[in-house]
């Protein structure tokens, strides 16, 4: 396996199962940090899912009408799944981006 600088940085950040991935922030927040003064900036987009741990299968109960709405959304968004939708929705609530 080839390790990149991104892997090494995130593996160092994620030293135990309780660690969370750092929240993405606008670049101007970092640019205003004196620790990074005179730095060279680049924006890098990559999949962080491999740092979130192994997926576990669970059994949940969801009201029928809500499940129908989730299924309608998923069917209209290619590549989307129930699990992916519900995982992202949960993360938004946990991170305080949704009520």
C-alpha positions as CSV (number, residue, x, y, z in Angstrom):
1,X,0.0,0.0,0.0
2,X,1.3,3.4,-0.9
3,X,0.9,6.1,1.8
4,X,0.4,9.7,0.9
5,X,1.0,12.8,3.1
6,X,-2.8,12.9,3.6
7,X,-2.8,9.4,5.0
8,X,0.1,10.1,7.3
9,X,-1.4,13.3,8.6
10,X,-4.8,11.9,9.2
11,X,-3.5,8.6,10.7
12,X,-1.5,10.8,13.2
13,X,-4.5,12.8,14.0
14,X,-6.7,9.8,14.4
15,X,-4.6,8.0,17.0
16,X,-7.5,6.2,18.7
17,X,-11.1,5.2,18.0
18,X,-12.5,8.1,20.0
19,X,-10.7,10.7,17.8
20,X,-12.8,12.7,15.3
21,X,-11.8,13.9,11.9
22,X,-11.1,17.6,12.0
23,X,-14.0,19.7,10.8
24,X,-13.4,21.4,7.4
25,X,-13.2,25.1,7.7
26,X,-12.9,27.9,5.1
27,X,-9.4,28.5,4.0
28,X,-9.5,32.1,5.3
29,X,-9.8,30.8,8.8
30,X,-6.4,29.0,8.4
31,X,-4.9,32.0,6.5
32,X,-5.6,34.2,9.5
33,X,-3.8,31.9,11.9
34,X,-0.3,33.4,12.6
35,X,1.1,29.8,12.8
36,X,0.5,29.5,9.1
37,X,1.7,33.0,8.1
38,X,3.5,33.2,4.7
39,X,2.4,29.7,3.8
40,X,1.6,28.4,0.4
41,X,-2.0,27.3,0.1
42,X,-3.7,24.6,-1.9
43,X,-7.2,23.1,-1.6
44,X,-7.2,19.3,-1.7
45,X,-10.3,17.2,-1.9
46,X,-10.2,13.5,-1.0
47,X,-12.4,10.8,0.5
48,X,-12.1,10.5,4.2
49,X,-14.4,7.5,4.7
50,X,-11.5,5.1,5.3
51,X,-10.7,7.0,8.5
52,X,-14.2,6.7,9.9
53,X,-13.9,3.0,10.9
54,X,-15.5,-0.1,9.7
55,X,-19.2,0.0,8.9
56,X,-21.6,-2.0,11.1
57,X,-24.9,-3.3,10.1
58,X,-27.8,-2.3,12.4
59,X,-31.5,-2.8,12.6
60,X,-33.6,0.3,13.2
61,X,-37.2,1.2,13.2
62,X,-38.4,4.1,11.1
63,X,-41.9,5.4,10.6
64,X,-43.3,4.2,7.2
65,X,-44.0,7.6,5.8
66,X,-40.5,8.9,6.6
67,X,-38.9,5.8,5.1
68,X,-41.0,6.4,1.9
69,X,-39.6,10.0,1.8
70,X,-36.1,8.7,2.3
71,X,-36.6,6.1,-0.5
72,X,-38.0,8.8,-2.8
73,X,-34.9,11.0,-2.2
74,X,-32.5,8.1,-2.7
75,X,-34.2,7.0,-5.9
76,X,-33.8,10.5,-7.4
77,X,-30.1,10.8,-6.5
78,X,-28.0,8.2,-8.4
79,X,-25.4,6.5,-6.2
80,X,-27.3,7.4,-3.0
81,X,-28.3,4.8,-0.5
82,X,-30.6,4.7,2.6
83,X,-27.5,4.1,4.8
84,X,-25.5,6.9,3.2
85,X,-28.4,9.3,3.5
86,X,-29.1,8.5,7.2
87,X,-25.4,8.5,8.1
88,X,-25.0,12.0,6.6
89,X,-28.2,13.2,8.3
90,X,-26.9,11.9,11.7
91,X,-23.5,13.6,11.2
92,X,-25.2,16.9,10.4
93,X,-27.2,16.7,13.7
94,X,-24.1,15.6,15.7
95,X,-22.0,18.4,14.3
96,X,-24.7,21.0,15.0
97,X,-25.5,21.8,11.3
98,X,-29.1,20.7,11.6
99,X,-31.7,20.6,14.2
